[in-house]
């Protein structure tokens, strides 16, 4: 099963989180999570061969990305694909979360 298919399954379990996946030397987000990452950080969106939007950045940018997402109160999970899709990093803002707003592109405030 490819990363995109696993991402769909994992997203069903964690719909209130921006899901990111460590793949090699990069971190990728798919679908609406890709739009959030692209919008917040200005990273380019690309489409997979199945026409699913993806957005990625190098692993060395993880601290910057985590810091900004925490600052904006966006829930996120980073999953490591080589380690059987185990959670590598997680941030849950509970009731203070603005993740739902970000899915509607109002998280830049």
N, C-alpha and C positions, 0 to 999 in steps of 0.2 A: 504494500500500500504506500503510495507516494505522500509527500509532505502536504500537498493540497487536500487530499482526501482525509488525512489525519486531522488537518486543521479544521475541516468541516465538522468532524465528529467531536473534537475537543471544544469547539465553539458552542456546540449544543449544550455542553455541560457547564460552560462558563460564559453565558451570553452578556453578562454585565462587565466583562473585562476586555481590554484591548489585548489581544493575544499576539505574541511575537515568538518566532521560532529561530533558534540558533541553527544555522545550516552552514557547515564549513566555517569560513572566516567572516560570514555575514549573518545578519539577523533580518528576517523577513516577516512581514505581516500580510494577510490576505483579506480580500473582500472589504467590508466596511472598516475593518481595523486598519487596512492599508490607507484608506482615505483619511482617517484620523491622523495617522503618523505623517502622511504627506502634507496635510493641512497645517499641523502644528509645527513641523520642522522644515517644510519646504522641500522635502525629498521628492524625487520624481516617481510617478506612478507608471507601472508597466503592466501589460496584460500577458497572462500565460497563454499557452496554445489552446486552452479551454475557455479563453476570454474571461478569466478571473483576474481582477485587479490585484497587483502585488506592489509592495513598497519595501525597500531594503536599505540597510546601512551597515558599515563595517562594525565588527565586534568591539573595536576600541572606542566606539562612540556610545556604548551602552551606559556608562556613568552619566554622560550628558543627557541622554534620552530619559533615563530613569529620574534624574533630578528634575527635569522640566515637567514630566508627567506627574510626579509627586507634587510639585509646586502648583500645577493646575488641578490637582485633586482628581486625576484620572486613574481609575483602577487598571492595573495591568498585570500580566503574567508573562514571563519569558520561559519558554520550554526549550530544553536541549534535546535535539533530535537524536544525537548519538547515544544518549543515555536513556533509551527507551521512553522518550517523550516525558521525562520527569521535569517537574517544575524547578527552574534554576533560580528565578527571582520572582517576587510577588509583592504587590502593594494593594491593600484594600482600605479605602477611605470610609467604608461603611456608609452611614447616612450622609456624610459630607461629599460623597462622590458626585462628580460632574460628568461621568462617562456617558450617561444617556444624552445629555445636552450635546456632547461632542459628536454623537452620531447624526446630529442635525446641524452640524457645523456652526455652533455658537460658543465654542470653547476658547476662543481667542481673547476673551476679556482680560 
